[in-house]
Amino acid sequence: MNTLKLIAMLAIATGSIAVVFGTGAFAGIDADRIGNVGVADDNSGLLGISIDEVSADQDDSVTLATIDNNFGEELTIESVTVDDAEVPFNVNNPSGPDLIPSDAEGAEIEATIGGQPGTSGWVELTITVASPSGISVELTREVFIEIDAPDMMPIQNVEFFGGGNAEINTTEPMDVDLVVWTKEQPSGNFERTTLNDTDTETRLQPQLQGQGNIAAVYFPEYDVTFIHPELDLEKEEFHPWRAGDGVKIDGEISLGEGDDDSPGDGGGGGPPGQ
């Protein structure tokens, strides 16, 4: 996450109001006694605000800004608003602590982000604070927000063929670890086999070294299983002669009681499947 160290410092002294536009726009200040308003260093500034770029998932609660109170007295946050009219997402319920104690650092201004993943844009954040001595300060800053797009699983499907073979469909060619359940027809038991570094461009049965018909394929990295469309998990009945796309199930299934028979790395020998 990149940090835009946008520091707004207010110095209060005798004299007239001077409005300074730096990395962010200063909106205004009201007080019974008003002096110069300017940019000061970290030690002498009375109010500091740090703005971060925000990268979040949809519906995340995020920190939009942090405030340092150097006034020497507690501050009350009177309002926090966000103008999100120009962006394709919503910034909901912006808020901060009711009170910021004297000399407190890092008081967080938070909000919940809602909208379409993969979108981004600049919003306008306005914070108004007041002190018991009658000083009221309003600060406006721009905040960049990005809603992260979900990671796309490269495994799109497993296509099962009538001869007991299967093929992995992916977004791009890759080697992947997987678990395969097979069954010799008509009365064999289900066998669980682990294959490492399996080439997704090669059908699975040749890589199983001549084992039975493929009933299901599990991908541990993505914790998802594709089962044959004619596999009844509850009854553990399997009719492999029909072809079709696999049925996706989250997690690993339990099928049969056979030991894991692992030929090792993918690409093993055996006659080609159908």
N, C-alpha and C positions, 0 to 999 in steps of 0.2 A: 504494500500500500504506500503510495507516495504521500508525503506530508507537505502541505503547503503552509509554511510557517508564516501565516498572516497575523502579525501582532499589531493590535491597535492599542496605543497607550494614550491616556488622557492625563495632562498635567494641569492642576487647578492652582491659579495664582490670582493676583489682582490685575485688573485691566479689562479689556473688551474681549468678545468672543471671536476666535479665529477658527474657521472651518477648514480642515485639511483633508484632501482626498489622496490617499496613498494606495496600497494594494487592495483596499476595500473602501467602500463609501461610508463616511461618517454622517449619520442622519441629523443628530442634534443633541443639545444638552440644555437643561433648564435647572436653575437653582436660585435660591434667594440671593446668593452672592456668586457671581460668575467671573471667571478669569480667562486666561488663554487656554485654548484647546490645541494640543499639538501632538507630535510623535515624540515619545521619550524612550529611553533605554529600559531594559527589563527592571532595573533597580528603582528607577524614579517614576515609572509609569504607575498610574493609579488603578487602571483596569486593563487586563490583558485578555485577548481572545485568540485562541488557536483553532484553525479550521483544517480538517483533514478531508482528503478525498475518501469517499465512502464506496466500498464494494461489498455487496450484501446479497444474500439469497432473498427470494420473495418472502414477504411477511416477517423478515428479520427485524429485531430491535437494534438500532445502531446509534452510535455517538456522532452527532453532527459537528459539535464544537466543544471546547473546554474553556472555562473562564478562571482567571486568577484575580483575586480580590486583594489589592494593595491600598485600599482606601484608609485603613486603620479603623474601620467600623464595619459592622455587618451590612450586607446588601440584600435587598428583597428583589427577587425576579418578578416583575409585574406582568410581563407577557412574553411569550415566544410564539412567533408566527412564521410560516413558510409559504412563499408564493411558488406553487408548482403548476401554474396554469399553462406554462409553455413546454412541459415535458410529458412523455407518455406513461407516467406512473404517478402514484400518490405518496405524499409524505404525511403520514397520519399521526395525530396526537403529539406534536412537538412539545417538549416540556423540560424543565430543569428543577433543581431543588427549590423549595420555597424561600429558604434563606441561605446565603453564602457567608459563612463566618469571616470575621476580619482575618486577613493574611492567609485565607484558604487558597489552595492551588488545585487546579484540575477539576473544578465543578463541571459536571457533564450536562450537556444539552442533548437530549435523546429524542428519537422518533421511531415510528414503525414504517417500513417501506412496503408498499403494495403496488403490484403492476405486472406487466409482461416481462418475463425473464429475457435477458439479452438486450434490454433497453438502457439508455443512459441520458444524462443531461445535467444542466446547471439549474439550481433552484436558488431563490433568494431567502435568506434566513435573517429575521429581525428579532433582536433581543432588547428588552427594556428592563433596566434595573433602577432601583432607587435606594437612597441611604436615609437613615433617621434624621440627618441634618438637613434634609430637603433637596439633595442633589438627585436629579433624574437623568439617566443616560440611555440613549437609544442607539444601538449599533446595527448596521445592516451589512451582511457579507454574502457572497456567493459560495455555494457548496456544490461540488461535482459529485453526482451519485450514479453508480452503475449497478444494475441488477444482474447478477451472474446468470448466465445460461447454464442449464443442467448439462452435466457431462453425458454425452451420447454413448450408450453401450455399443461397441462395435459388432457384437453378435446380434444379427437381425433375426435369424431363425435357423432351425434345423429341418431340412426336407428329408422325409423318409420315403424309400422306394419299395416297390412290391417284392423285390428279391431279398429283403432283409438288410439292405444297405442304407446309408444315410449320408447327407452332405451338409456341411456347415455353410450358411450364407452370412457373410460379413461385409462391413463397409469397405474394407480393403484387405488384401492378403496378409495373413499373420500366422504366427505359431502360437498355440495356446494349450494350456494344460486342461485336461478334462477327465471326467469319469463316464464310462459307458456301461450300460446294462444290456446284456444279450441273453438270448434264450434259444436253445436247440428245440426245434419243433419235432413232434407234437408234445412230448412229455418231459422235456428237459427242465432243469432248474434255471432260475435267473442267476447270471454271473455278473459280478461287479469288477470292472477293469479300469485301472488308472493309466492314462496315456499322457506323457509329458512332451511338450514342444511339438504338438500335433499340427501338421500343415493343413490349413483350412482349404487349400486348393485341391486337396486329394480326398476322395471319398473315404469314409471311415473303415469300411470292412477290410480292405487290404492292410490297413494299419493294425488291425486286430488279430492278424496272423490266423485267419480262417475260423474264428469263433462264430457263434450262432447269430441269429437275427437280432438286429439292434432294436431295443425297446425304448431306451431313454438315454439322454446325454446331459450331463451336469457340468457347468463351468464354475469351478471354485472361486476364481478371481471376481466373478460378477454375481455369484451366489444365485444362479438361476438354472432351472432344468427345463429341457424340452422333451416331452414324451410323445411317443408314437400315437397318432390319432385313434388307433384301434387298441390301445392299452387301457384296461380297466384297473386302476390302482387299488381300489378297494377289494376287488375279487382276485387281483393279480392274474387276470386273464389277458392273453395277448394273441391277436390275429394279424400277423405281419404281412399278409399277402396284398393288402391294400396300401396304396401310396397316399401321401398327403403331407401338409405342413405340420410341424410339431406343435403341441399345445404347451404354452409357456406357463411354468409354475415357479414362483419365488421360492428359493431355498433348495436344499437337496432332498430328494424323495427317499423313502425306505421301500426296498423292493427285493423280496427273496431273502435268503439267509446264507447265500454262498460266500466263500472267502474271496477277498480281492485277488484277482489273478492279473498281475501287471506285467505285460511284455516289455515295458520300459519306454524309451523314447518313441514318438510317433514315426511313421514311415517304415514299419516292419514289413516283412515279406508276406506271402500268401497269395492265393489266386484273386484276381480282380473281382469286385462285386458287380451286381447288375447295374 
